[in-house]
Structures are given as C-alpha cells and as structure tokens.
C-alpha cells in the first residue's frame, strides 16, 4: 500500500504529537507511582496507552522509511 499521498510533514507531526503523549503518560505514571496501591489501575491503563502509541510510532517510522527513503530519522 502506497502512502505517498500523505505528506512527510504530516507524518512527522503525528510522530511529534505521539511522542509528546507518550512522555505525558510516563510523567503521569511517575507521579501516580508515589501511591502505587491506590493508583494501580490508572498506571496500568496508562501503560497500555504508552504501548499502543509506541507501536504506532514504530509503524509510522517504518512507513516513513519506505515512502520517503531519503529522509533521515
């Protein structure tokens, strides 16, 4: 499937936003970890969100590498 109809800038912006989301969830988990017992469900849910976004980042980086081979990540 060709993704050449999607501008590189849009893909890079998606990567930037997603990496920011990951960082926000990681920071939230750090704070929530101060009271892990009370916050364990929220921590677990955030970890799932982080993994989902990390998978998206990996897939998008692969698409960028295939669609725009001259672009350096």
Rosetta blueprint (number, residue, H / E / L):
1 X L
2 X L
3 X L
4 X L
5 X L
6 X L
7 X L
8 X H
9 X H
10 X H
11 X H
12 X H
13 X H
14 X H
15 X H
16 X H
17 X H
18 X H
19 X H
20 X H
21 X H
22 X H
23 X H
24 X H
25 X H
26 X H
27 X H
28 X H
29 X H
30 X H
31 X H
32 X H
33 X H
34 X H
35 X H
36 X H
37 X H
38 X H
39 X H
40 X H
41 X H
42 X H
43 X H
44 X H
45 X H
46 X H
47 X H
48 X H
49 X H
50 X H
51 X H
52 X H
53 X H
54 X H
55 X H
56 X H
57 X H
58 X H
59 X H
60 X H
61 X H
62 X H
63 X H
64 X H
65 X H
66 X H
67 X H
68 X L
69 X L
70 X L
71 X L
72 X L
73 X L
